[in-house]
Amino acid sequence: MFILFVLEFNSYLSTHRTTEVQMGGNTAGDDLQISFNVSLPRIPCEYASVDLNNILGTHKVNLTKNIRKWNLGQDGEKRLAEAAADATEVEHEDREHPEEEATGDAAVSLTTDTFDTFLKANEVTLVNFYAPWCHWSRRLAPTWEHTARLLRNEPYHKTVRLAKVDCTDDNGHALCHKNHINAFPSVLVYRDGKAHTHEHYHGDRTADAFLEFVKGIRSKAVADTGSAEAQRMHFEKEVNGDKHHENNGPKGCLLTGYVMVKRVPGNLKFTAHSTQHSFDTSKVNSSHIIHHFFFGDTFQMQRALEAIESGFLPVAEYNPMIRLSDTVYYSTENDMTQEHYIKIVDTKYNLGRTGELDTFKYTVNSHDYKDENNIPAAKFSYDLSPMTVVVQEHNIPFYHFLTSLCAIIGGVFTVIGLIDSVLYHSLSSMKTKMSLGKQ
């Protein structure tokens, strides 16, 4: 009896969980939130894009709603400044200059052998890295040559020069690789003859825009090096560094935010996209760092984390935060798409102590492959199960404990009474037989 009482009392104090599977826990019309914080160390924010596709025919490119971009340093980790989420439309100049074509190229063609020497000979050099097969490069070519000729009429034409590099040529291929060029055309600005630092030009592609950009650089130069203003600028450079220059290394982008998707199979891609550039897919690297990537409401996710920390929800039952948080996927070579296939199961927890918790459990399988028809990307393909797992937590009611306790007491007394009755009648029968001399 004592052992039964202890076991029943222990069961009364324990919490029990039951799991059941239901069909269609969510209505098909409900949208699903995907929250993410992903770094692309080898794709600049100028080109970084979040694309959405699903089996209903939805195809959205470069989503910007509820998404923020942050420029990263060349180490791919240091956050520098927030970048514009929307790409700026670039104005082009489509005028032809047939009278100039006969006079030859005004912009100097550079190679690996002549690049450093040419930069050192000029205070400011604008270099157009292009590819002959690129539509945007062909569109810029006459404007670039026209601008180079207009510069000859400026008083500073001997110190400000325009040049170009053919990235498909054997003599320019290594130079473009060294400067991490993966989009065409890319206009880079070099100052003070330094080949190891540069800045990107992102303005309009017209002769007037290029000349205004050069004049803006010239207007900031201080002619009198002994002036107080010049000394102040020199001091700021020594302390803070020259903010006009950037390290000559690959720039990255941090994309954070969320998107709302239909509850049907689809994929979310982090890739490179531009309406003003062409990409050489063999130069695009899809390496990425997943700081977090989860499905569902952010508030519910926070509650799940708190439940894990408090011990109410075992970590083993909530593997999303393990599989898709603080994970790094590096591409060993360019032109590779890295895909994560995610199978999602809607899971509802009724924990009693923390209330109802609606979240997701899922499995993740990752692999990489070459995709010759598309730009390399970090691709998250998801598929939602029509089933919902319901985990309920409950305790034995007190009245149930009392009923069980009474049943134990009554059962024990009943069994004892039966044993006593059997023993009494057996002994009585034996005494009667002995008195009659039958035994």
N, C-alpha and C positions, 0 to 999 in steps of 0.2 A: 504493500500500500504506500509506504513511504517513497519507494522508487517511482511508482506511478505518479504520485503527487509532484515529485521533483521534475519529472519529464514534462508533465502537463503545465506546470508553472513556467518552466523554461520556454515552452512553446508559446505560452501566452505573452511573454516578454519579447519574443523574437518578431522580426518583421519578415513577411513573406511576399514574394514576387511571383506573379503569374504572367505568362507571355502568350498572346494570341495574335493570329494573323487575320486581318480584315481586308476585304476587297474594296479598293477605291476610297481611301480615307479622305482624299481631297477632291474637290470638284475640278473638272477639266478647265473651267474658266479662270481659276485662280492663277495669277502669275507667280513665278518663283524668283526670289532675289538671289543673285550671285554676288558676293562681296569678295574683293581681291585686293592684294597689295603685292605687286610683282615688279621686279627690277629686270631690265634688259641692258646689261652692261655694254653691249656692242651695237646698240641701235640708238641714235640720237633722238631726242624728243621731237625734233623737227619732222622725223619720219615715223616715229612710233605710233602704232594704230591698234585699236581694239575693234575686231570685226566679229559679227554675230551671224550664224547660219543655223537653220533648223529644217526639219523635213516638211514643214508647211510651206516652204518656198521663201521664207524670210532670209534676206541677204542685206545686212547693214555693214557699211564700211566706215571706219574711223569714227566710232561713237565718242561723243564728247559730253553728253548729259550725265551729270553726277560723277564725272571722272576728272581727276586732277593729274597733272604731269609735273615731275620734278627733274631738273637736269642733274646728272651725276658726274662726278669727276672721272678721270681716266682709270682710277682703280675700281670703278663700278660700284662703289659703296658710299662715298662721301656725297651728301646732298648739297648742291650748290644753290640753286634758285628755282622758283616755280616757273614753269614754261606755259605758254599759251596753249590751251586745249584745242582751240580752233586754228586750223592752218590759214595763213594770210594769203589772199589771192595776189598773184604776181602779175603785173602788167608787162606785156611784151611789145616789142617794136618790130613790125613785120615789113619795114621798108627795105627795098633792094637798093644796092649801090653799085650798079654795073660799071660806072666810070672809075670806081676804086679797085675793082677786081683786076684790072690790067696792070696796076702798079705793084702788085704783089702783096704779101701779107705784112700788115703793120704790127700785129701782135707777134712777139718772138716765140717760136716753137722751142720748148725746152726739153732736154733729156736728162737722164740721171747724171751724166757727166758735166752738163752745163748749168744745172739747177742752182747749186749753192753759190757758184761764182756770180751768176746773174743777180741773185738776191743781194749779195754783199755789195754789188755796185750801185744799188738803189736804196733810197730811204723807204719808199713804199712800193710794193709790187702786188698787183692783182693777177692771180693765176686762174685760168679757166681749165679745170680738169674735165675733159669731155670724151665722148665715144662717138665715132662717125655713124654708128647704127642708131643712135638715140635721136628721136624726133625733137626733143627739147634742145639737145645740143646743136642740131642742124638749124633750129630756129634762132638760137642765140648767136651762131657763128657770124653772120653779116653785121649784126649790132656790135659785137665785140671788136671786129676789125674797124668799123666806123668810129667807135669810141677811141681806139688806139690812135687813129689818124687825127681826131679832134684834140687829143692830148698834146700833139706836136705843136699846137698853137698856144699852149699854156706856158707861162713863164717858168714853171717848175717841171717842164717835160723831161729834163735830164735826170731828175731824181724820182719821178713817179712813172712807172712803166706797166704796161699790160703784157701778159704772156699767156701761153696756152700749153697744155700737155695732152697728147693723145694717149689715153690709157689702154688702147688696144695695140699700140705699137710696141715692138720689143724693147725699144729704148725708153719707153715711158711706163711700161707695165710695173716695173719694180718701184718706180717713183710714186705711182698711185697707191700701190700696196703700202708703202712706207707712210703715206699720209692718210691711210685708212679711208680711201675713197670707195664708196659702194653705191653712190647715186650720181646720176649725170643729168645736167652739168652741175658741178660743184665749184663755186667761186671762192677761193681762199685769199685772204689778205695777209701779207707778210710785211712787217715793219722793221726798220733799222737793220736790214740785212740778215735777220735771224731766221734760220730755216727750221729751228726746233720749236718755234711758237707761231701761232697764227690765229686768225678769227675767221668765221664764216660770214659771207655776205648773203643776206636774206631779203634784200630789197627788190624793187622792180628791175626788170631786165631791159632797160632802155638806155640809150646813150646819155640822155639828160640825167637819169637817176644815177648812173655810174659816175658822171662828172660831178654831180652834187655830193656824192659820197666822198669822192677824192677831195673836193673843196672843203668838206666838213673836217676831214682829217688835217688838211693844211691849216685851217683856221684855228685849230687847237694847238698848233705848234707855236712855241714862243721864240720869236726871233732873237730877242735880247737874252742870252743865257745868264746875264748877271742881274736881271730884274728880280724883284722880290717874288713875283708870281712864278717865275721859272724855278727859283729856289724852293718854293713851297711844293710845286709839282714834283721836283726831284726828290724832296724829302718824303712825300707820300708814296712815290714809287719804291723808295728804299724800305719803307715801313710796311706798306700794304701790298707791294708788288704792282706791276703794270696791269691794270684791270682790262686794258684793251686786248691783251694777249691771252691766248689759251695754250695750254700744253699741247704739243703736237702728238696726241694719242687718241685712241678711240673714246668717244663720249657715249654715255649711257643715259637711260631714262627710267625713272620710277613711276609706275602707273598705279594709282590707288582710287578706289571708289566702288561703285556697284552698278549692276544692270538688272533690269527686270526681263525675264524670259517666259515663254509659254512652257507648260509642263509637257513637252514633247521632246524626243531626242534631238540634239543639236550640238553645236560646238562654239566655243569662244576662243578666238585666236588673237595672240599678241604678236604683231608682225610689223613690217615696214610698208608704208603707203604714202604716196604723194601724187597730187594731180599736176605737179610741175616738174617732176623728175622721172627718169627711167632708172631701173635698178639692175645691177649685175648680180644675179642670184648666187653666183659663185663667190661673191664677196660679202654676202649677208650671213651673219652668225646669229643663230637663235638661242644662244646660251641665256639662261634666265635663273633668277633666284625667287623662290616663292616664299614670301614672308608670311602670308596667309591666303587661303583660298577656301571659302566655305559657302554652303548653300543655306538659305533661310535668313530669317530676320536677325539683325545684329544684336538686338536686345536678348533674344532667345539664346544666341550663341554665348553672350556674356553670362547668362544665367546657368548655362551648361558648364562653363568654365568654373563658376563659383561652386556648382554642385560637385564637380570633380575635386576641387581644392578642399571642400569640406568633407569629402568622403562619401557623400550621398550617392554619387554616380561613379562607378568604377571606370578607370581610364581605359581598361580593356574593352569596355562596351562603347567607348566613344572615340574610335580610331581616327576620325577626320583630322583632329588637331595634331595627331602624330604623323600621319602620312603626308599632309599638305601644309605643313608649317615649317618655316626655317629650313627648307630643303633647297639644294643647289643642283642644277642640271647644266653642265658645260658640254658644248659641242666640241668634239675633238677636231672637227673640220667644218668649213663653211658649206653652204648649200644643203644643210640637214634640217629637217623639220622634226621637232621633238613633240610627241603626242602623249597625252595622259588620258586614258580611257577610264571613265568614272561611272560605276554602276551605283545608283542612288536608291535607297529604300527609306521612305518616310517613316519616322519612328516617334511615337508618342509615349512619354513617360508620365505616369500619374504617381508621383513620389510621396504624396501625402504631406511630408514635412516641408517640401519646397513647392508644392502645387503642381499644376500641369505644365509639362515641358514638351513643346513640339519642335523636334529637330530631325536630323537625318543621320543615318549610318550608310557608309558606302565603302566600296572596294576600289582600289586604284591600280591600274597596270600601265606602265610607261615604256615607251620604246621610241627609237628614232629611225628615220628613213629619208631617202632622197626623193624629192618631189620636183620633177623637172618642169611641171606646168605652173607652179605657184612659187611665190616668194617664201623662203624658209620662215617658220613661225614656231612659237610655243603654243601648242594647240591643246585645248581642254575639251574633249568630247564627252558628253554626258548623256545618260539614258536613265529615265526614271521608271522604277518598278510600279505597276498598278496596285501592288499590295502595300498595306500599312501594318507595321508591327506595333502592337499596343502592349506596353509593359506597365502593369499595375502593381502598386505596393499597398499591402493592407496588413492590419494586425487583427488578432483574435479578439472579438468583443468580450467585455467582462462577463456578460450574462452567459456567453458560451463557455467561458472558463468555469463559472459557478455550476453550470449544468454538467460539465465534464467532471468537476470535482464531486458533485453529488452522485454522479453515475459511478465514479470510482469507489466512493464510500459505500453506496448501496450495493454495488457489485461485490465488494469485498465482504460485507456482512452476509450477503446472500450465499456466496461461496462457502463462507465459514459455517453458516447454518446448514447447508447441504452436507458439508463434511461431518459436522456434529451429528446430524440426523443419521447419516450412514453408520458412523461409528457407534452411536447409541443403540440403534436397532441391531447391529451386528453383535455387540456385546450382550444385549438382552437375549438374543436368540441362543447364544452360546451358553449363558447361564441356565436357561430353561432346559436345554438338552442335558446339561450336566446334572441338574436336579432330578431328572428322570432316569438318570443312569445310562443314558445313551452314548455318553462319551466318557 
